[in-house]
């Protein structure tokens, strides 16, 4: 019996095309693990790179649209910016490491 993980919800920028590509990539990875040859490795790498680029583009487009839609609503705009991970105004204290002696 194989244990699988079921994810409750996907990210809003993940669409059906990306989901199908992810499944294809996973199948290519399994094929590569069972039959290790250059052809299977190249096929997996190409699908992996395609999935990564599609996700990056979809995520960027999603946040661009979200920011554009919330230009006039500061509360939602900042909520979106926090989701993206923009730094806050608070200055985080850095940890000071004293000089190390090497003997």
C-alpha positions as CSV (number, residue, x, y, z in Angstrom):
1,X,0.0,0.0,0.0
2,X,1.4,3.4,-1.0
3,X,0.9,6.4,1.2
4,X,0.0,9.6,-0.5
5,X,-0.6,13.1,0.7
6,X,-3.7,14.9,-0.2
7,X,-3.4,18.7,-0.1
8,X,-6.6,20.5,1.1
9,X,-6.4,23.6,-1.1
10,X,-4.1,24.7,-3.9
11,X,-2.7,28.2,-4.3
12,X,-5.0,30.5,-6.2
13,X,-2.5,30.8,-9.2
14,X,-2.4,27.1,-9.7
15,X,-4.7,26.3,-12.6
16,X,-5.7,23.0,-14.3
17,X,-2.9,23.3,-16.9
18,X,-0.3,23.6,-14.2
19,X,-1.9,20.7,-12.3
20,X,-1.7,18.5,-15.4
21,X,1.9,19.5,-16.0
22,X,2.7,18.7,-12.3
23,X,1.2,15.2,-12.8
24,X,3.2,14.7,-16.0
25,X,6.3,15.7,-14.2
26,X,5.7,13.3,-11.3
27,X,5.1,10.5,-13.8
28,X,8.3,11.3,-15.6
29,X,10.2,11.3,-12.3
30,X,8.8,7.8,-11.4
31,X,9.7,6.6,-14.9
32,X,13.2,7.9,-14.4
33,X,13.6,6.2,-11.0
34,X,12.5,2.9,-12.5
35,X,14.5,3.2,-15.7
36,X,17.5,5.3,-15.2
37,X,18.7,6.5,-18.6
38,X,19.5,9.8,-20.2
39,X,16.3,10.1,-22.2
40,X,14.1,9.7,-19.1
41,X,16.3,12.2,-17.2
42,X,16.1,14.8,-19.9
43,X,12.3,14.4,-20.2
44,X,12.0,14.8,-16.4
45,X,14.3,17.9,-16.3
46,X,12.4,19.5,-19.2
47,X,9.0,19.0,-17.5
48,X,10.4,20.1,-14.1
49,X,11.7,23.4,-15.7
50,X,8.5,23.9,-17.6
51,X,6.4,23.5,-14.4
52,X,8.7,25.8,-12.4
53,X,8.5,28.6,-15.1
54,X,4.7,28.2,-15.5
55,X,4.2,28.5,-11.7
56,X,6.5,31.6,-11.5
57,X,4.7,33.3,-14.4
58,X,1.2,32.4,-13.0
59,X,2.1,33.7,-9.5
60,X,3.6,36.9,-10.9
61,X,0.4,37.5,-13.0
62,X,-1.8,36.7,-10.1
63,X,-0.2,39.3,-7.8
64,X,0.1,41.9,-10.6
65,X,-3.7,41.6,-11.1
66,X,-4.3,41.6,-7.4
67,X,-2.2,44.8,-6.9
68,X,-3.8,46.5,-9.9
69,X,-7.3,45.7,-8.6
70,X,-6.5,47.0,-5.1
71,X,-4.7,50.2,-6.0
72,X,-7.5,52.3,-4.6
73,X,-8.1,50.1,-1.5
74,X,-5.1,50.6,0.9
75,X,-6.2,47.9,3.3
76,X,-6.4,45.2,0.6
77,X,-3.3,46.5,-1.1
78,X,-1.2,46.1,2.1
79,X,-2.8,42.7,2.7
80,X,-1.6,41.6,-0.7
81,X,1.8,43.1,-0.2
82,X,2.2,41.2,3.1
83,X,1.2,38.0,1.2
84,X,4.0,38.6,-1.3
85,X,6.4,39.1,1.6
86,X,7.5,42.7,1.4
87,X,9.5,43.8,4.4
88,X,7.9,45.8,7.1
89,X,9.1,49.2,8.4
90,X,10.2,47.5,11.6
91,X,13.9,47.1,11.8
92,X,14.9,43.7,12.9
93,X,17.7,43.5,15.3
94,X,20.6,41.7,13.9
95,X,22.5,39.3,16.0
96,X,26.1,40.4,16.6
97,X,28.7,37.7,16.5
98,X,31.9,38.4,18.1
99,X,35.2,37.6,16.4
100,X,36.2,34.0,16.5
101,X,39.7,33.0,17.5
102,X,41.2,30.3,15.2
103,X,44.1,28.5,16.9
